[in-house]
Every structure is written in structure tokens, then in C-alpha cells.
Amino acid sequence: MLKVENLSTSYKTIDGDVHVLKDLNFEIYENEIFGIAGESGCGKTTLLKVLYDIIDFPLKIDGGRVLLSGKKNGDSFSYESGTIREAWWKNISYVPQATQSVL
């Protein structure tokens, strides 16, 4: 299960912080397909960066956490914000936008 609890993010700019995600909460259960859609600039890419622990300046986490847990091949696994990067492609994956352009 992937669980997002009270996630808030912002980007640092010369003019101050620009808040992107505010108090976001959701859960994705095992074998569930979850899609993220929205207009340009609404925070889709920011959310995926946080889910994958790609928190590079100027992005910052203002609050909340991400939890990933489940079982694979009979073994339990659990990750929290800051360690989810270890789970890439082993337990979670995503299809980025414009993938048809790489064919």
C-alpha cells in the first residue's frame, strides 16, 4: 500500500515560496491501478517527485509523509519518506507523460 498523509510541498523562488501541494491525502492499495491527471502546473510531476524521493532544490517538503508497505514473494517490506528511493522498480513504477515520443 502507498499512503500519503497530509503532504504539503513548495518551491523556493526569489519572490518567496510557491506552494504546490497542500494537505494531500490518499491511499493506493496492492494491485490497484492509480492514474494522475490534471491541467498543466497543477502538481502532477511534483507529486511523483515526492513519491520517488526526488527532493532536489528548489522543491521542499513542508509537511506530511509518504509510506510504502506490502509483501513481495512472501517477504514484507516497508519504506517511509526518505527511503522510498530504495524501492524504485522493485515494488513501484510509473509511466511518465509523452512516452509515445520515445518509440
C-alpha positions as CSV (number, residue, x, y, z in Angstrom):
1,M,0.0,0.0,0.0
2,L,1.1,3.5,-0.8
3,K,-0.2,6.1,1.7
4,V,0.2,9.8,1.5
5,E,-0.6,11.7,4.7
6,N,-1.0,15.5,4.9
7,L,1.6,16.1,2.2
8,S,2.4,19.8,1.5
9,T,5.2,21.0,-0.8
10,S,6.5,24.2,-2.2
11,Y,9.2,25.6,-4.4
12,K,11.6,28.3,-3.2
13,T,11.8,31.3,-5.5
14,I,13.4,34.7,-5.3
15,D,10.0,36.1,-4.5
16,G,9.3,33.6,-1.8
17,D,7.8,30.1,-1.5
18,V,5.3,28.9,-4.1
19,H,3.0,26.3,-2.5
20,V,2.1,23.5,-4.9
21,L,0.5,20.6,-2.9
22,K,-1.4,21.3,0.4
23,D,-2.5,18.7,2.9
24,L,-2.8,15.9,0.2
25,N,-4.1,12.6,1.5
26,F,-4.7,9.3,-0.4
27,E,-4.0,5.6,-0.4
28,I,-3.3,3.2,-3.2
29,Y,-3.8,-0.5,-2.4
30,E,-2.0,-3.5,-3.7
31,N,-2.8,-4.4,-7.3
32,E,-4.7,-1.1,-7.7
33,I,-4.1,1.0,-10.8
34,F,-3.9,4.7,-10.0
35,G,-3.8,7.5,-12.5
36,I,-2.8,11.1,-12.0
37,A,-4.4,13.6,-14.4
38,G,-4.8,17.4,-14.3
39,E,-4.1,20.6,-16.1
40,S,-0.6,21.9,-16.7
41,G,1.0,23.2,-13.5
42,C,-1.3,21.6,-11.0
43,G,1.4,19.5,-9.3
44,K,1.4,16.1,-11.0
45,T,5.1,16.0,-11.5
46,T,5.8,17.4,-8.1
47,L,3.7,14.6,-6.5
48,L,5.7,12.0,-8.5
49,K,9.0,13.5,-7.4
50,V,7.9,13.3,-3.8
51,L,6.6,9.7,-4.2
52,Y,10.0,8.8,-5.6
53,D,12.1,10.8,-3.1
54,I,13.5,13.1,-5.7
55,I,13.5,16.2,-3.5
56,D,16.0,18.5,-5.2
57,F,16.3,22.2,-4.7
58,P,14.1,24.3,-5.2
59,L,11.5,21.7,-4.2
60,K,10.9,21.2,-0.5
61,I,8.5,19.2,1.7
62,D,6.6,21.5,4.1
63,G,4.8,18.7,5.9
64,G,3.3,15.2,5.8
65,R,4.8,11.9,4.9
66,V,4.7,9.0,2.4
67,L,4.5,5.4,3.4
68,L,5.0,2.3,1.2
69,S,4.4,-1.2,2.6
70,G,3.4,-4.6,1.4
71,K,4.6,-8.1,0.6
72,K,6.6,-9.3,-2.4
73,N,7.5,-13.0,-2.8
74,G,6.2,-13.7,0.7
75,D,8.5,-11.0,2.2
76,S,7.2,-7.9,3.9
77,F,8.6,-4.5,3.0
78,S,8.1,-1.0,4.4
79,Y,9.6,2.3,3.4
80,E,9.0,5.9,4.7
81,S,9.7,9.3,3.2
82,G,13.5,9.5,2.7
83,T,14.0,5.8,1.9
84,I,11.4,5.1,-0.8
85,R,14.0,5.6,-3.5
86,E,15.3,2.1,-2.5
87,A,12.0,0.6,-3.7
88,W,12.2,2.0,-7.3
89,W,11.2,-0.5,-9.9
90,K,11.3,-3.3,-7.2
91,N,7.9,-2.5,-5.8
92,I,6.6,0.6,-7.6
93,S,6.8,2.1,-11.0
94,Y,5.2,4.8,-13.2
95,V,4.8,5.6,-16.8
96,P,5.8,9.2,-17.5
97,Q,4.0,11.6,-19.8
98,A,4.8,11.6,-23.5
99,T,6.1,8.0,-23.5
100,Q,4.9,7.6,-27.1
101,S,7.6,10.0,-28.2
102,V,10.4,7.5,-27.3
103,L,9.2,4.8,-29.7
